[in-house]
C-alpha cells in the first residue's frame, strides 16, 4: 500500500486530486495548507513545492505539484483507464482539459478574485466575460456530440475540466443557455466520489 500525503484543501485546484483519490478508492492523508496564514510560504512547505502553491502530493517519497499533473499521475499509477482507454481517448481528453484550463480558468478566476480579495476590477471582469462568451459556445457544441470529453465514459479530463467550470457557480455565471454543458456538469458532480469529497467540505 502506497503512503500518500496530499497538501491542499478540498476546493479550488486542490479539489482535483482529492476527487481523483476518491474515484480511485485510494486511502491517503490530508494536510491542510492555510494560505491566509501563509503556511504555503513556510520553509517546510517550500522544500516540497518551491512555487508555494497548492496542491502538492507525496507518494512513497515522490513529490509532485500542479493539479492536472497530479490527477493524471494518480490515474496512471492506480487505474490507467481513468486517463482514457485508448491513446485516442487520452489525447482527446488532454485536448479538452487543457482547453478548459487555458481558455476558461484564467478568465473565471479574474471574476472570482474580486470576491476572494474584495478588490474590484470592472474592466478586467468585462473583458473576461467577453472572452468567456466566445468560449462557452465551443464547449456547448462539442458536448452536443459526446457524453464526456474523451468519449462515452468519465475520465480524468472530465474531472479536471469540471473543477475549472465549478468556478461558474462561485461567481454566479449563468449557464442556463448551455444545456449540454449543464448536462455534462451534472453527470460529473453527481458521481459518488465527488459527493463524498464535498460532504467532507461541509462537515
Secondary structure as GFF3:
##gff-version 3
##sequence-region A 1 203
A	DSSP	beta_strand	4	7	.	.	.	ID=ss1
A	DSSP	three_ten_helix	12	14	.	.	.	ID=ss2
A	DSSP	alpha_helix	15	24	.	.	.	ID=ss3
A	DSSP	beta_strand	29	31	.	.	.	ID=ss4
A	DSSP	three_ten_helix	35	37	.	.	.	ID=ss5
A	DSSP	three_ten_helix	39	41	.	.	.	ID=ss6
A	DSSP	alpha_helix	43	48	.	.	.	ID=ss7
A	DSSP	beta_strand	56	59	.	.	.	ID=ss8
A	DSSP	beta_strand	62	65	.	.	.	ID=ss9
A	DSSP	alpha_helix	67	78	.	.	.	ID=ss10
A	DSSP	three_ten_helix	80	83	.	.	.	ID=ss11
A	DSSP	alpha_helix	87	100	.	.	.	ID=ss12
A	DSSP	pi_helix	101	105	.	.	.	ID=ss13
A	DSSP	alpha_helix	106	117	.	.	.	ID=ss14
A	DSSP	alpha_helix	122	142	.	.	.	ID=ss15
A	DSSP	alpha_helix	156	165	.	.	.	ID=ss16
A	DSSP	alpha_helix	167	171	.	.	.	ID=ss17
A	DSSP	alpha_helix	179	189	.	.	.	ID=ss18
A	DSSP	alpha_helix	192	202	.	.	.	ID=ss19
###
